[in-house]
Amino acid sequence: MRILHTSDWHLGRSFGTYGLLPDQEAFLTWFVTTAIDTEAELVVISGDIYDRTQPPAEAIRAFNHAINQLNQAGIEVAAISGNHDSADRVAMYSAFTETNGLILRGGYPDGADVVVRHYCDGPLAIAAIPFLDPRMMPPGFSLLDPTEGPFSHNRVVTTCAEAALAAIPSGMRSLSIAHGFIAGAQGSDSERTPVASVGGSDHIGADVFKRFSYSALGHLHKPQTVGGSDTVRYSGTPLPYSFSETEQKSVVLVDMDTEGRCAIELLDVPIGKRVRTVRDTFENLLSADPDADSLIRVELTDTSTVRDAKRRLEKVFPHIIELKLVNLAVRTSARPGGGATARTLADDVTAFLETVTGGPADTEQFAMITNALAAAGADVGVVAPASPEPDRDYTATADEPAQGQFVFSLGETGDMGPAEEVA
């Protein structure tokens, strides 16, 4: 039989100011076609179907449409909730859909949860273990005594996996589906820590998953195997959700024989924009080859601010998500009343706003940023920007640099990040 493994769709997510849902819908169209063309009998979605617990209606419609298309093609689906999903929303209709080949699991099971489904070459035991927050363990959970807690994420998930293994009929091939951070795996900066932890205490041991014929994992966005086993595997996200995710995105096609032996093939996802970081002076980037197919992080190496940099560069890179001034030097500046004083953090906030907007710094934006910096303990230096000078050219000139540099950026949510000193 053939299984198509995917995870972490995060339907409804945005990348900075760029809404991803059209790209996600294009992926779903490609994915359904791929499932049909490869003659997959089972599609596995290992959690984080949606990006938040209350997804927008458009995201729900996109998911429902894809599932209906798979169902009409005779392809079964097994899906679990992840830490971004509402467990109740995902599992709401599980009792009604299972007879139609749609296995949905969310929240704590009543006990050992194993479903046996029959495919072209025989039965398969499926253990679907959704994201389980140990802090939300219900009093009636039978596999652990809540009064003996608190329990780690590893303890809860491993206990459920062990119970499932014990319930699988002897000699039957098996599939586990789980969502969490398996010890030894590599994370990325776009993932939300599923359980509050210190020093990796939320990590789950890999050994229990090696005992299934195949373990389809979700949560980590980088496609990878874990624990030295080719059959304990994260599919990764179908689209990049941070600038660290430069690897080719894929889904996993699993050919499983009657004994549970697996042949693995990664199918590249040809949908969506790639992520790219460009680092150069403003003038060099202005004359660079246009790129409308990537989400762009710009790192300007100019030693002075550049007026209206983002808007002007969007003629070359239409999808600028983040702009950084990586060489804005800490320098001395003249003060009213004479003399030169050390440049303050407030000066850098003003310069950043002038660069982004191409005009004088907005006092409300200045106050929002400097108040946040002050609340974090930073020495801002002044309480308000100087009044706009009518004849001033906001294309600032470079002064002699002093020790250190500051980086300002538009974060992935579109917010302006704090200054960060770099060597």
N, C-alpha and C positions, 0 to 999 in steps of 0.2 A: 504494500500500500504506500501511498504518497501523502506526506504531511507538509503543509506550507506554514512556516512559523514566522510570525511578525510580532511586534510589540510597540508600545510607547508611541501611539499615533498622536496623542495630545491634541485631539481635534478642538478647534477654536482658539489655538494659541497664536500669539503674535511674536514676531522677532523685531524688537524695538517698535518702530512705527509701521512696520510692514506686516499686514495681515496675512497669515499663512493659509487660511481656509481654502481659497481657490487652488493653491498648490496641493493641499491635502486632498481635496476632491479629485484632482487629476490623478494623484497617487492611487486613490481608491478605485478609480476606473481602470487604471493599469493593473492593479492588484487583482481585481475580479477577473479580468481577461487572462492574466497569468495563471491564476488558479485553475481556470477552465482549460487553458491550453496545455498545462502540464499534467492534467488529469489528476489533480489532487483530490483526495476523498475527504480530507479533514484540514480545515484552517484553524490555526491556534493563534490567539491574541493574548499575549502575556501581560496584560495590565496597562494602566494609563491610557485607556481608550480616549478619554477626554482630558483637557488640561486643567479643569477645575471641577469641584464637586457639583456646581450648578452651571452646566455648560449652556452656551447659547442655543437657541432653537435650531439654528442652521447647522450646528455641529451634530445635534441629535438626529436631524433629518439625514445628514450625510452618512452617519453610521447605519441608521435603519435601512437606507437605500442599498448600501453595500451588502448588508446581511441578507436582505430580501433577494438580491441578485444571486448571491451564493446559494441560498436556499432553493431558488428556482432552478439553478443548475445542478441540483442534487448533491451539493457539497456541504458537509456538516461543519459546524463552527463550535469551538470550545474557547470561551473567553472568561477572564477573571478581572476583578477590579484591582487597580493599583493604588498607590498612595495619593494620586491626584484625583481619583474617582470617588464618587459616592457609592459605597458598597451596596446600600439599599437600592439605589437607582439601577445599578448594573444587574442585581440579582432579582429584581422585582417580579419578573415574569418567568423565572427559571422553571417553576413547576408546570407551566403551561407549554413551554417551548421545547422541553427535552424530547418529547415524543416526535418532534419535527426535526430533530438533529441539531438543536441549538442548546448547548450546555453553557449556562451562565452561572458564575459563582462570585459572591461578594460577602464579606464578613465571616464570622466564625461558624464553622460547621457544627452540626449536632454531635458528630463523632467521626469515625473514619469515613472519609468521603471518596468512594471509588465508583466510577460508572464504567460498565463494560458495554462497548459498542461493537457491532459486527461490520466488517468491511469486506472487500473483494476476496481477500485471502485468509480471513479468519478474524477472531476477536482481538480487541485491544482494550486493556484496562487503563482508564484515564483518572489520574489523581489531580484535580484542579484545586490548587491552594492559593487563594487570593492574598493580597496584602493584609496582614494581621497585626494591628497595633497592640502590643501587650498591655498598654494602658487602658485599652477599651475592651478587655476580656470580659465577657458576660458571666454573671454568677453561675449560670447553668452549663458552662462549658465542661464537658465530661472528660476530656483527655488530660486536663491538669486541674489541680485543686487551687482555685483562686486565693484561698487563705494562706497558701504556702508562698505566694508571690512577694514582691514583684518579680516577674520573669523577664528575661532578655528576649529580644526578637529572635535570636538564634534558637532559644529553648522552645518557643512557641511554634515556629515553623518546622523545626526538626521533629518535634513531637507529632505534628500533623502528618509529616512525610513518613515517619516510622509507622504510624497507625495505618496509613494507606498501604504501605508495603506489606504489612501483616494481613491486610484484607484482600490483596490481589490473589486470585486463584493460582495455585501452584503451576509453574511452568508457563504462565501466560505472559506475553510481551506487554510492556507497560510504557506509559507516557506520564511524566509529571509536568505541571505548569505552575510556575511560582513567580513571585514579584518581590525583589529585595536585593540587597547588596551582599553577594557571595564573597567570602573571604578570599583574597588573592586576585580579585578582579580589578579592573582599572576604571575609575569613574571619570566624569568630565564636569565642567563648570556649569552645565545647564540643568543638572539634576538637583532636585530638592531632597535633602536628607529625610528619609522616611520616618525615622525614629530618633528622638533626641539622644545623643550618645557622646561619650568621651573616649577618645582613642580607639575608635572602631568597634565599640561594644555593641553596635547594631548589626555587625556583620554576621552572616549565616555560614556555617560550615558547609563545605562542598561535598563531603564524603557521602552523605545520605542520598544525594542526587545522582551519584554514580551508580547506584543500585537499580535505577530505572533504565529501561532500554534507551530512552531519550528524555532529557530534561530541557524543556523550553522555558527560558528565563526572560524576565523583563525587569525594568527599572534603569539599568545602565544604558547609556545612549551610544556607546561604542560597541560595534559588533565584535564578539570575542568568545573564546572558549575559557573554561575555568577548571582549575584543579588537574590540569594535564589530560583532560578527557575531551575527546572530540564530540561527545554526545551530551555534555553539560555546557550549554551554549546560550549566550545572549544574542538576539537578532539585531539589537540596536534600533534606533529610530529610523523611519523611512526618509526623513528630511533632516537637515542640520538645524539645530536649535541654539547653537552658540558658535563663536568664532574658533573655538578649539576643535570643532567637529569637521575637520577637513578631509577625513577619510571617505572613501566611496561608500554610500549607503546601499543596503542590500536586504533581501529577505532570504530565509533559509528553506531550501527544498530538501526534505528528508525522505529517502527511499528506505522503508523498513520491511525486512522479510518476516516470515512467520515465526522465526526464532528471536526476533527483536534486534537482529544485526542491522546497522544503519549505514547507508552511503549518503554523504552530505554534499550539497552543492549550494553555493551562494549565488543568488540571482541579483545582479546589479539593478538598482532602481534608477531609471533614466528620467525621472520627473523632478521638477523643482529647481530652485536656484542653489548654486554652490555658495560657500562663504569664502571671502578673500580679504586679506589685509594688505593695503598698499602703504608704503612708507617712503616718502621723498619730500622734496621742497614743493611748495605750492605751484610754482611755475612749471616744474617738471611734470607734475601730475596733471596740470591743465593741458599739456600737450601729449599726454599718454594716449594709448589706444583705448577707445571707448569700450565700456563693459556694462551692458544692460542686463547680463545674464547672471550676475552675482550680487549677493548682499555684501556691502563693502564696509570695512573699517579703515578709516583714513588716519594715518599717523604723520602729521606734518612735522618736518624737521627744521622749519624756519626758526630763526632765533628772535623773531619779532612777530607780533600779531598780524594777521592778514584780514583785511576788511571783507566781510560777507563771503568767507571762504567756502562754507558748505553750499550755499546757493550756486556759486560760480562753478564749483566742482561737479555739481549735479548734472551739468551739461555733458560731462565725460562719464560720470558714474551716477546714474539716476537713482540707485537704491543705496544711498549712504545711510547706514544705521548708526554709526559711531564716528566721531571726529575727535582726535587727540592732538594737542599741541605739545609734542614730546620734548621740544627744546626751548620752551619759553623760559628764558634765563631769569634767575633771581638777580636783580640789579638795583643800583641806587637810583633814586629819583628826587628831583627838586621838590621842596615843600613850600607852600605859601609862607612868607615871612623870612625866606632866605635859608641857605644851607642845604646840604644833602643828607638824606636819611636812608636807612636800609629799606628796601622795597618790602611792603607788607603783603600778607596773604590777601587782604582786601584789594590791593592793587591788582593781584593776579586774577581775582574774581571779576573785577571790572574789565580787565583785558580780555578775559575769556568771553564775557557777554558781548563785548564789542566785536570780537572775531566772529561769533556765531550769528549775531544779528546784523552786523554791518553798520551799526550806529551807536549812539551813546548807550551806556548800560541802563537798563530799566531798573528803577529804584525798588520795585516790588520783588523782582527776581533777585536783585542783589541782596535784599534783606532776607529772603527765603534761604539763599545759599549761606550767607555769612552767619545767620542765626543757627542754622544746622551745624555749621563748623564750630561755632562757639559752644553749642550744646555738647559737642563731642570733645571739648577741651582744647580746641585749637586757638592760638593767639591770632585773632583776625587783624587787629591793628587799628581799624577805624570803624565807625558805625554806619557810614553812608558814603556812596560815591560822590565825587565832585559834580557840580552842575555841568551839563553839557556846554562845551565851548563852541560858540557859533562858527568860528573860522577854523576849527580844528580838523585836521585830516585824520580819520580814524584808522588809516593804514599806518600803524605805529612803526617807528624806526628802532633798530637794535641799539642797545646800550652795551657797555662792557659787561660781560657776564661775571657774576660772583660765584661762590661755591654753591653747587647743587642746582637742580632744575625741578620744575613742577610740571605735572601732567594733569590736564583737565580733560574730561570726556563726557560725551552724551552717552549715558548708559543704555543697555539693551531695552529698557522700558521707556526710553525717551527722556529720562530724568538726567539732570546734570550731576555728575559724580563729584566727590570731593577732590581737593588737590592732594596729590601724592608725590612726595619728594623722592627723586631717584638719583642714583650716583652718577 
